[in-house]
Amino acid sequence: MRPSRFNENEATEINWRVIKMLLPYMMEFKARIALALLCLVLTKVASVYLPFILKDVVDTLDQQQESKIYLVPFGLVAAYGLVRLSIVLFAEIRDTLFGRVTERAIRRIGLKVFKHLHDLDLDFHLNRQTGGLSRDIDRGNSGVSFLMRFMVFNIIPTLLEIVMVIGILFVNYGIWFALITATSITLYILYSVKATNWRTEFIREANKADSSSNTRAIDSLLNYETVKYFTNEEYEAKAYDHQLENWEEAKKKNRLSLFALNGGQAIIISVSMTAMLGLAAYQVTYGHMTLGDFVLINAFMMQLFIPLNFLGFIYREVKGSLANIEHMFGLLLKTPKVKDKDNATELTINGGQVEFSNVSFAYDEKRPIIKNISFSIKPGQKVAVVGESGSGKSTLVKLLFRFYDVNQGEITIDNQAVDQVSQHSLRKNIGIVPQDTVLFNDTLFENIKYGNTNATDAEVAKAIELSHLSSFIASLPDGDQTKVGERGLKLSGGEKQRVAIARTILKNPAILVFDEATSSLDSHSEQAILRAIQTVAKGHTSLVIAHRLSTIVDADNIIVMNKGEIVEEGDHQTLITKKEHYYNMWQLQQSS
């Protein structure tokens, strides 16, 4: 099972600090918020006044039954309609004004989280779960929307109305009406909160199961080809169904606990309504109250309990929203392990000399990957690194791009340490053709243009020509507007590699890295890629991580690695003459 990251504290406490976190995002529209709150107050004042008009209508009709003069009652009915219309209009204006505030806050927060995730280091992204992370962000944004809408437009107005109604009942009808109302509402709120806290555990279980099933489904679909290769469709279906079974069980518990919550709320409402109307009927019978007063009290109770009827749902959702927002903001608190120094400068290229000096590195301190390595690549040189799988070749690329910081030693470019310059300027000046080129689900043209988003169409066309993609694109019905599919699944390995080369040509960096760019290609594709590589590498400093030795025989220097250490170094002919590690590797590949 692939567990979801979910806030375990959500079942026990509410972190109201989240409201404070949201305030800066809301303050962009202070005038809108003030007008929305004014409309909110006017809506509630009109809502509380409405039963009084209804009372006057009933009393006037009751008193004028014999006179048959209905002008005054009709005027009151018209006033009733106008007040009810004003309630709707004020509410609509309020929602329209505050809607912009909510939407802008969600936009600002969403952008900030997105940018921050891109700022986090490679280690975070290698360990994250894409499906679970996506759901965390979605829930956080939904939480912001729900919290703002219901906190401002439901909870606060309802509390305001409760205070106003209890005050009116006490002043106009005595302490018993006010006491019954206050007691019933207090019991209702206490029961709703307690029952909701009890059932939140089931909500959390359902959310965890939902995230787990979603993560499992996305993992499986992203690895569609692997599933097909091993004919594991049934295995994946059973694993997914197991997650859905957990979700179904959690949902069942959630449904039964909801029945208990709603049932208890209904009992409290029924008893309190019966008590209030019974007392009002008694007062009307003995002439202490009019028929209109009876209608007014009934209207007040209905107005109070209709919004309160959703209190359990609102309390749970607000609580869950606060937890989800807190969890989304928690992503912003994650700090990258690789950060720019406070005084980081911009990398200045003066030839493009790369130097590794006594570099040591380990992903886990118990398992060193790179051990005290030193070598240099002079401006315009092509240096290749070869060795068995696991010898640390590709790790050198990650260290050069500063996806990780070295444990010991130093990497410099033109005598500037890579950890002393900004990451943006460092990576801007290095281009890479990776072993596995991942493309966006867009057109070929846009994927190539990704190397330089400001490139002109003519520059993109030139890059296509130099990367030997022209004939391939010409053979496609839609040409360079062909969709490549998710992660470029519609293209072959060689075609994707040429797209990567075209991107690098557009980027036009001073330093080039080729990370086993031909290791998975057939001989024909390999030759096409090699020609393209020779074209793009001309005059550039190049670091080539190679598996096939035939692709780097023209390298100015070949570094042979074994278990994280350099065991040989020299050009192809020198290493062949020495008849050691490189020679053995060469003979093995030539005979295969």
C-alpha positions in Angstrom: 0.0 0.0 0.0 1.2 3.5 -0.9 0.0 5.7 2.0 -1.1 9.2 1.6 0.3 12.1 3.6 -2.7 13.4 5.6 -2.8 15.6 8.6 -3.3 13.3 11.6 -4.1 16.3 13.9 -7.3 17.1 12.0 -9.4 14.7 14.2 -8.4 16.3 17.5 -7.9 20.1 17.0 -8.4 23.0 14.8 -5.5 25.2 14.0 -7.1 28.7 13.8 -3.6 30.1 12.8 -4.6 29.2 9.3 -7.0 32.1 9.3 -4.0 34.4 10.1 -2.1 32.8 7.2 -4.9 33.6 4.8 -5.3 37.3 5.8 -2.4 38.6 3.7 -4.0 37.1 0.6 -7.3 38.7 1.3 -6.1 42.2 2.0 -5.6 43.0 -1.7 -9.3 43.9 -1.8 -10.0 45.8 1.4 -12.8 47.9 -0.1 -14.5 44.9 -1.5 -14.4 43.1 1.8 -15.8 46.1 3.6 -18.7 46.4 1.1 -19.3 42.7 1.3 -19.5 42.8 5.1 -21.9 45.8 5.0 -24.1 43.8 2.6 -23.9 40.9 5.0 -25.1 43.0 8.0 -27.9 44.5 5.9 -29.0 41.0 4.8 -29.3 39.9 8.4 -31.1 43.0 9.6 -33.6 42.6 6.8 -33.9 38.9 7.6 -34.6 39.6 11.2 -37.1 42.3 10.3 -39.1 40.0 7.9 -41.0 38.1 10.6 -42.2 41.5 12.1 -43.9 42.3 8.7 -45.4 38.9 8.7 -46.7 39.4 12.2 -48.3 42.8 11.2 -49.9 41.2 8.1 -51.5 38.5 10.2 -52.6 40.8 13.0 -54.1 43.3 10.5 -56.0 40.6 8.7 -57.3 39.2 11.9 -58.5 42.7 13.1 -60.1 43.7 9.7 -62.1 40.6 9.0 -65.4 42.4 9.5 -64.5 45.8 7.9 -63.4 44.1 4.6 -60.8 46.9 4.1 -57.6 45.3 2.8 -55.5 48.3 1.7 -53.2 48.2 4.7 -52.7 44.4 4.6 -51.9 44.6 0.9 -49.3 47.3 1.6 -47.7 45.1 4.3 -47.6 42.2 1.8 -45.9 44.4 -0.7 -43.4 45.5 2.0 -42.8 41.8 2.8 -42.0 41.1 -0.8 -39.7 44.1 -1.0 -37.8 43.1 2.1 -37.4 39.5 0.9 -36.2 40.8 -2.4 -33.7 43.1 -0.6 -32.4 40.0 1.3 -31.7 38.2 -2.0 -30.2 41.2 -3.6 -27.9 42.1 -0.7 -26.8 38.4 -0.5 -26.0 38.3 -4.3 -24.1 41.6 -4.2 -22.2 40.3 -1.1 -21.3 37.0 -2.9 -20.3 38.8 -6.1 -18.0 41.2 -4.2 -16.4 38.6 -2.1 -16.1 36.0 -4.9 -13.3 38.1 -6.5 -11.5 38.1 -3.2 -11.7 34.3 -2.8 -10.7 33.7 -6.5 -7.7 36.0 -6.3 -6.5 34.5 -3.0 -6.7 30.9 -4.5 -4.8 32.1 -7.5 -2.1 33.8 -5.4 -1.7 30.8 -3.1 -1.8 28.2 -5.9 0.9 30.1 -7.8 3.1 30.4 -4.7 2.8 26.7 -4.0 3.5 25.8 -7.6 6.6 28.0 -7.7 7.8 26.7 -4.4 7.5 23.1 -5.5 9.8 24.0 -8.4 12.2 25.6 -6.0 12.5 22.4 -3.9 15.4 20.1 -4.5 15.6 16.9 -6.6 15.6 14.7 -3.5 12.1 16.0 -2.5 10.7 15.3 -6.0 12.3 11.8 -6.2 10.5 10.9 -2.9 7.2 12.6 -3.5 4.0 10.9 -4.7 2.6 12.8 -7.6 -1.1 11.7 -7.1 -1.1 12.4 -3.4 0.7 15.7 -3.8 -1.8 16.8 -6.4 -4.7 15.9 -4.1 -3.1 17.8 -1.3 -3.0 21.0 -3.4 -6.5 20.4 -4.7 -7.9 19.9 -1.2 -6.0 23.0 0.0 -7.5 25.2 -2.7 -11.0 23.8 -2.2 -10.5 24.4 1.5 -9.7 28.1 1.0 -12.8 28.5 -1.1 -15.0 26.7 1.4 -13.6 28.4 4.4 -14.0 31.9 3.0 -17.5 31.2 1.7 -18.9 29.6 4.8 -17.0 31.3 7.5 -18.0 34.8 6.2 -21.4 34.0 4.7 -22.8 31.3 7.0 -21.2 31.0 10.4 -20.7 34.7 11.2 -24.1 35.8 9.9 -25.9 32.9 11.7 -24.2 33.9 15.1 -25.2 37.5 14.5 -28.8 36.5 13.8 -28.9 34.3 16.9 -27.8 37.2 19.1 -30.3 39.6 17.5 -33.3 37.1 17.8 -32.6 36.1 21.4 -32.4 39.8 22.3 -35.7 40.5 20.5 -37.5 37.6 22.2 -36.2 38.6 25.6 -37.3 42.2 25.2 -40.7 41.6 23.5 -41.9 38.3 24.9 -40.0 37.6 28.2 -37.2 35.4 29.5 -38.8 32.0 28.8 -38.8 32.4 25.0 -35.3 33.7 25.0 -34.2 31.0 27.4 -35.7 28.1 25.4 -34.1 29.5 22.2 -30.7 30.0 23.8 -30.8 26.5 25.5 -31.9 24.7 22.4 -29.3 26.4 20.2 -26.5 25.7 22.8 -27.5 22.0 23.0 -27.7 21.8 19.2 -24.2 23.3 18.8 -22.6 21.2 21.5 -24.1 18.0 20.1 -23.1 18.9 16.6 -19.5 19.6 17.6 -19.2 16.5 19.7 -20.8 14.2 17.1 -18.7 15.8 14.3 -15.5 15.3 16.3 -16.4 11.6 16.8 -17.1 11.0 13.1 -14.1 13.0 11.8 -12.0 9.8 12.2 -14.2 8.2 9.6 -13.8 11.2 7.3 -10.1 11.0 7.7 -10.0 7.3 6.9 -12.1 7.9 3.8 -9.8 10.7 2.6 -6.7 8.5 3.2 -8.3 5.7 1.3 -9.2 8.2 -1.5 -5.7 9.5 -1.7 -4.2 6.0 -1.7 -6.5 4.8 -4.5 -5.8 7.9 -6.5 -2.1 7.6 -6.1 -2.2 3.9 -7.0 -4.3 4.6 -10.1 -1.9 7.4 -11.3 1.2 5.3 -10.6 -0.3 2.5 -12.6 -1.4 4.7 -15.6 1.9 6.5 -15.7 3.6 3.1 -16.0 1.1 1.8 -18.6 3.8 0.3 -20.8 5.4 -1.6 -17.8 2.1 -3.0 -16.9 1.6 -4.2 -20.4 5.1 -5.6 -20.7 4.6 -7.9 -17.7 0.9 -8.6 -18.3 0.0 -7.3 -14.8 -3.3 -5.7 -15.7 -5.2 -8.1 -13.3 -2.6 -7.5 -10.5 -3.0 -3.7 -10.9 -6.8 -4.0 -11.0 -6.8 -6.1 -7.8 -4.4 -3.7 -6.0 -6.6 -0.7 -7.1 -9.8 -2.6 -6.0 -8.2 -3.3 -2.6 -7.7 0.5 -2.2 -11.3 1.1 -3.3 -12.5 -1.5 -0.8 -10.9 0.4 2.0 -12.5 3.6 0.7 -15.9 1.8 0.5 -15.6 0.6 4.1 -14.6 4.0 5.4 -17.5 5.6 3.5 -20.0 3.2 5.1 -18.8 4.1 8.6 -19.0 7.8 7.5 -22.6 7.3 6.3 -23.8 5.6 9.5 -22.2 8.3 11.7 -23.9 11.0 9.6 -27.2 9.3 10.3 -26.5 9.6 14.1 -25.5 13.2 13.7 -28.6 14.2 11.7 -30.9 12.2 13.9 -29.7 13.9 17.1 -30.0 17.3 15.5 -33.5 16.5 14.3 -34.6 15.5 17.9 -33.2 18.8 19.4 -34.9 20.9 16.7 -38.3 19.1 17.1 -38.3 19.4 20.9 -37.3 23.1 20.9 -39.8 24.0 18.2 -42.6 22.1 20.0 -41.7 23.9 23.3 -41.6 27.4 21.7 -44.8 27.0 19.7 -46.6 25.3 22.7 -45.7 28.3 24.9 -46.7 30.7 22.2 -50.0 28.9 21.6 -50.6 29.1 25.4 -50.0 32.8 25.4 -52.3 33.4 22.4 -55.1 31.3 24.1 -55.0 33.5 27.2 -54.7 36.8 25.2 -51.2 37.6 26.2 -50.0 37.4 22.6 -51.6 37.9 19.2 -51.9 35.4 16.4 -49.2 37.5 14.6 -46.8 37.0 17.5 -47.3 33.2 17.2 -46.4 33.4 13.5 -43.4 35.7 14.2 -42.0 33.2 16.8 -42.5 30.3 14.4 -40.8 32.3 11.6 -37.8 33.2 13.9 -37.3 29.6 14.9 -37.5 28.4 11.3 -35.0 31.1 10.3 -32.5 30.1 13.0 -32.7 26.3 12.6 -32.5 26.2 8.8 -28.9 27.4 8.7 -28.1 25.5 11.9 -29.4 22.4 10.3 -26.1 22.3 8.3 -23.9 23.1 11.3 -22.5 19.6 11.6 -21.6 19.6 8.0 -20.2 23.1 8.1 -18.2 22.5 11.3 -16.7 19.3 9.9 -15.9 20.9 6.5 -14.5 24.0 8.1 -12.4 21.8 10.4 -11.3 19.7 7.4 -10.7 22.8 5.3 -8.4 24.3 8.0 -6.5 21.1 8.1 -6.2 20.8 4.3 -5.1 24.5 4.0 -2.6 24.0 6.8 -1.2 20.9 5.0 -0.9 22.9 1.7 0.8 25.7 3.6 3.0 23.0 5.1 4.4 22.5 1.6 5.6 26.1 1.7 7.4 25.4 4.9 9.5 22.7 3.3 12.9 24.1 2.6 15.2 22.9 -0.2 18.4 21.2 0.8 20.1 23.0 -2.1 19.8 26.8 -1.8 21.5 29.8 -3.3 23.9 31.5 -1.0 22.8 34.9 0.3 25.6 36.5 -1.7 25.3 34.2 -4.7 26.6 35.8 -8.0 25.7 35.2 -11.6 27.8 32.7 -13.4 30.1 34.3 -16.0 31.3 32.1 -18.8 34.8 32.8 -20.1 35.6 29.7 -22.2 33.6 27.1 -20.1 36.4 25.3 -18.2 34.9 22.7 -15.8 36.9 21.4 -12.9 36.1 18.7 -10.3 38.6 19.0 -7.3 38.7 16.2 -4.7 34.9 15.7 -5.0 33.2 13.2 -2.7 29.5 12.5 -2.4 26.9 10.1 -1.0 23.2 10.0 -1.1 23.4 8.1 2.1 26.4 8.5 4.3 26.6 4.7 4.7 27.0 4.2 1.0 29.5 6.6 -0.7 29.0 7.1 -4.4 31.8 9.4 -5.5 35.2 9.1 -3.8 37.7 11.9 -4.0 37.5 12.5 -7.7 39.5 15.2 -9.6 39.5 16.0 -13.3 39.1 19.0 -15.6 37.5 19.8 -18.9 39.3 22.6 -20.8 37.3 25.0 -22.9 36.1 23.3 -26.1 37.2 19.9 -25.0 35.2 16.7 -25.1 35.7 14.6 -22.0 34.0 11.2 -21.6 33.3 9.3 -18.4 32.8 5.5 -18.7 32.4 2.7 -16.3 30.1 -0.1 -15.1 26.6 0.7 -13.9 26.6 2.1 -10.4 30.1 3.5 -10.7 28.8 7.1 -10.2 28.9 8.4 -13.7 25.4 10.0 -13.8 25.8 11.3 -10.3 28.6 13.6 -11.7 25.9 15.2 -13.9 23.6 15.8 -11.0 26.5 17.4 -9.0 27.4 19.6 -12.0 23.8 20.8 -12.3 23.9 21.2 -8.5 20.8 19.1 -7.9 22.9 18.0 -4.9 25.7 19.6 -3.0 29.0 17.8 -2.7 30.0 16.4 0.7 33.7 17.3 0.1 35.7 19.1 -2.5 34.6 21.6 -5.1 33.2 21.9 -8.6 34.1 25.1 -10.5 33.3 26.6 -13.9 35.8 29.1 -15.1 37.1 29.2 -11.5 33.7 30.0 -10.1 32.4 27.4 -7.5 29.0 26.2 -8.5 27.7 26.6 -5.0 28.7 30.3 -5.0 26.7 31.2 -8.1 22.9 31.2 -8.5 21.3 27.9 -9.5 19.4 29.7 -12.3 22.6 31.1 -13.9 24.4 27.8 -13.5 21.7 25.7 -15.2 21.1 28.4 -17.9 24.7 27.8 -19.1 24.6 24.0 -19.2 22.6 22.0 -21.8 21.8 18.3 -21.5 20.7 15.4 -23.6 19.6 12.9 -21.0 19.4 9.1 -21.3 15.6 9.2 -21.0 14.1 12.3 -22.6 10.7 13.1 -21.1 8.5 15.3 -23.3 5.4 17.3 -22.5 2.0 16.2 -23.9 2.1 18.9 -26.5 3.2 19.3 -30.2 6.7 18.4 -31.5 7.2 22.1 -32.2 6.4 23.3 -28.7 8.5 20.5 -27.2 11.5 21.6 -29.2 10.8 25.3 -28.5 10.9 24.5 -24.8 14.7 24.8 -25.1 14.2 28.5 -25.6 10.7 29.7 -25.2 11.6 33.1 -26.7 13.0 31.5 -29.9 11.6 32.5 -33.3 10.0 30.0 -35.7 13.0 30.3 -37.9 15.3 29.4 -35.0 13.2 26.4 -34.1 13.3 25.3 -37.8 17.1 25.6 -37.8 17.4 23.5 -34.6 15.2 20.9 -36.3 17.5 20.8 -39.3 20.7 20.6 -37.2 19.3 17.7 -35.1 18.4 15.7 -38.2 14.7 15.8 -37.4 13.6 17.3 -40.7 12.9 14.1 -42.7 11.1 12.5 -39.7 8.8 15.6 -39.3 8.2 15.7 -43.0 6.9 12.1 -42.9 4.2 13.0 -40.3 0.7 14.0 -41.5 0.6 16.9 -39.0 4.3 17.8 -39.3 5.7 19.6 -36.3 2.2 20.1 -34.9 2.0 16.3 -34.2 1.1 15.6 -30.6 3.8 13.5 -28.9 1.5 12.0 -26.2 2.1 12.0 -22.4 5.8 11.9 -21.6 6.4 11.5 -25.4 5.1 7.9 -25.6 4.2 8.3 -29.3 7.9 8.8 -30.3 10.7 6.3 -30.4 13.8 6.6 -28.3 15.9 8.0 -31.1 13.2 10.5 -32.1 13.0 11.7 -28.5 16.7 12.0 -28.3 16.8 14.2 -31.4 14.1 16.4 -29.9 16.4 16.7 -26.8 19.3 17.7 -29.0 17.1 20.2 -30.8 16.1 21.7 -27.5 19.8 22.0 -26.5 20.7 23.7 -29.8 18.0 26.3 -29.1 19.3 26.8 -25.6 22.8 27.4 -27.0 24.7 26.8 -23.7 28.4 27.1 -23.2 28.7 23.6 -21.6 27.0 20.5 -23.0 26.3 17.2 -21.1 25.4 14.0 -22.9 24.2 11.4 -20.3 24.3 8.0 -22.1 22.3 9.7 -24.9 22.7 6.6 -27.2 22.7 3.7 -24.8 19.2 2.5 -25.7 19.3 3.1 -29.4 19.8 0.8 -32.4 22.9 1.2 -34.6 21.1 3.3 -37.3 19.5 5.6 -34.7 22.8 5.8 -32.8 24.7 7.0 -35.9 22.0 9.7 -36.6 22.2 10.9 -33.0 26.1 10.9 -33.1 26.0 13.1 -36.2 23.6 15.4 -34.4 25.8 15.4 -31.3 28.9 16.2 -33.3 27.1 19.1 -34.9 25.8 20.6 -31.6 29.0 20.0 -29.6 31.4 21.7 -32.1 33.2 24.5 -30.2 31.5 23.7 -26.9 32.9 22.2 -23.7 31.3 18.7 -23.5 31.0 16.1 -20.8 29.8 12.8 -22.2 28.6 10.0 -19.9 28.9 6.9 -22.1 28.0 3.2 -22.1 28.9 2.4 -25.6 32.7 3.1 -26.0 32.4 3.3 -29.8 30.6 6.6 -29.3 33.5 8.4 -27.5 36.6 7.2 -29.4 37.1 10.8 -30.5 37.0 12.2 -27.0 40.0 14.4 -25.9 40.1 12.6 -22.6 38.4 9.5 -21.3 37.9 8.9 -17.6 37.3 5.4 -16.4 35.4 5.0 -13.2 34.9 2.0 -10.9 33.0 2.0 -7.6 33.1 5.8 -7.4 36.8 6.2 -8.1 38.8 7.1 -11.2 40.9 4.1 -12.1 42.2 5.2 -15.6 42.4 8.3 -17.7 43.6 9.2 -21.2 42.5 9.2 -24.8 41.2 6.1 -26.6 44.5 5.0 -28.1 46.4 5.5 -24.8 43.9 3.5 -22.8 43.8 0.7 -25.4 47.6 0.5 -25.2 47.6 0.2 -21.4 45.4 -2.9 -21.7 43.7 -2.4 -18.3 40.1 -1.6 -17.4 39.2 0.4 -20.5 40.8 -2.2 -22.8 38.8 -5.0 -21.2 35.6 -3.1 -21.6 36.4 -2.4 -25.2 37.2 -6.0 -26.0 34.0 -7.1 -24.3 31.9 -4.7 -26.3 33.6 -5.5 -29.6 33.0 -9.2 -29.2 29.3 -8.8 -28.3 
